[in-house]
Amino acid sequence: MIPFLDLAQVYAAHRQELDAAWHRVMQRGWFIAGDELSAFEKEFSSFTGTRHCIGVANGLDALHLVLRAWGIGPGDEVIVPSQTFIATWLAVSWCGATPVPVEVDAQTCNLDPLLVEAAITARTKAMVPVHLYGQPADMAPLTELARRRGLKVLEDAAQAHGARYRGQSCGGLGDAAGWSMYPGKNLGAFGDGGAITTNDDALAASLRQLRSYGSVVKYQHDLAGFNSRLDELQAALLRVRLQHLASDNGHRAKLAAEYLERLQGVAGLTLPVVPQWAEPVWHLFVVRCADRDGLQRWLQERGIATQIHYPVPPHRAGAYAASHADLHLPVADAWADQCLSLPISPYHSVEQIGQIAEAVRAFFR
Ligand SMILES: *Cc1c(COP(=O)(O)O)cnc(C)c1O
């Protein structure tokens, strides 16, 4: 069997360092807002080349809190991609604002800058480009458009730890970025976790209040805030994983290159497209074909686990379907019907990728 992702391997690979990190926290007896969080925030802002990192409880909170801090609320519109993980849309809904989907680019599944401008109205306050699958969105035209039309740009970087756009790290390309440290992400915790990066000092200060009951000084609550904190254990464990992130991403890139070479020219199979300005981190390796379910079954029968990211686009999910019944988003629908994620992780070998590629080729023969 080739698993899709085996997280027990993370512990197996870094057992000594992870054990040392959690022993340190347990022995110190300080579990919220301590030295590990401060150190992780410093290290992750340095990794992303941003002035500030604010640790929070998860990726959805990261996105939601930024929109809140910008004062986005009822009556406001926020532009989101038509195909993404539903959290991108939920972050907008939780503010009381309206997510306005714009069709993704048919090649990359990322926000199409040419289509965004037509979706801007007098109510539009922000856009949330997603670096889906670890492939950076085309940020230059998006940020230029945002500047021209007075909109904020929030990167959903939940799948893009370490990705670069025109040589610059994702997470510092817009006004702020939301990160997820969900266990399966490239920089995954051992439970839930999240973070925000930004170069905006005032925004960082509001976020530090918002994540902790609206307070920076104990029992002084200036805002009606939330409880959304990255705890000391997760921060300590993430510090270990962060040290290996560049080499983990390097291994993913090697596997992706192997897939791209071995699957090139297979009639009926669409491979991921990497624009020349993109340095993706291959959170997922997503192929497309008409008989996606047939290919998934074929691989399953040969002991190869795959997944679908995502089978239901947000506008067809129960949370949004009723209010979006007359919405026509054929590109998002096509991605949902045709996409299949092949295994890729720091713990898969080049030989396994070869085996998987061979099984995929055999399906199309
Ligand atoms: C994982 C993910 C999120 C949400 O992160 P959580 O930590 O699970 O809340 C948001 N957006 C995208 C694109 C994601 O992949």
Ligand as a Chemical Component Dictionary entry (heavy atoms), coordinates in Angstrom:
data_LIG
# 
_chem_comp.id                   LIG 
_chem_comp.type                 NON-POLYMER 
_chem_comp.pdbx_formal_charge   0 
_chem_comp.three_letter_code    LIG 
# 
loop_
_chem_comp_atom.comp_id 
_chem_comp_atom.atom_id 
_chem_comp_atom.alt_atom_id 
_chem_comp_atom.type_symbol 
_chem_comp_atom.charge 
_chem_comp_atom.model_Cartn_x 
_chem_comp_atom.model_Cartn_y 
_chem_comp_atom.model_Cartn_z 
_chem_comp_atom.pdbx_ordinal 
LIG C1 C1 C 0 -6.585 24.296 5.613  1  
LIG C2 C2 C 0 -7.128 25.498 4.928  2  
LIG C3 C3 C 0 -7.786 26.529 5.613  3  
LIG C4 C4 C 0 -8.236 26.426 7.035  4  
LIG O1 O1 O 0 -7.291 26.071 7.938  5  
LIG P1 P1 P 0 -7.704 25.353 9.313  6  
LIG O2 O2 O 0 -6.445 25.419 10.099 7  
LIG O3 O3 O 0 -8.129 23.965 8.991  8  
LIG O4 O4 O 0 -8.791 26.161 9.919  9  
LIG C5 C5 C 0 -8.123 27.667 4.906  10 
LIG N1 N1 N 0 -7.883 27.782 3.596  11 
LIG C6 C6 C 0 -7.294 26.804 2.890  12 
LIG C7 C7 C 0 -7.039 27.007 1.432  13 
LIG C8 C8 C 0 -6.907 25.620 3.526  14 
LIG O5 O5 O 0 -6.337 24.644 2.817  15 
# 
loop_
_chem_comp_bond.comp_id 
_chem_comp_bond.atom_id_1 
_chem_comp_bond.atom_id_2 
_chem_comp_bond.value_order 
_chem_comp_bond.pdbx_ordinal 
LIG C1 C2 SING 1  
LIG C2 C3 SING 2  
LIG C2 C8 DOUB 3  
LIG C3 C4 SING 4  
LIG C3 C5 DOUB 5  
LIG C4 O1 SING 6  
LIG O1 P1 SING 7  
LIG P1 O2 DOUB 8  
LIG P1 O3 SING 9  
LIG P1 O4 SING 10 
LIG C5 N1 SING 11 
LIG N1 C6 DOUB 12 
LIG C6 C7 SING 13 
LIG C6 C8 SING 14 
LIG C8 O5 SING 15 
# 
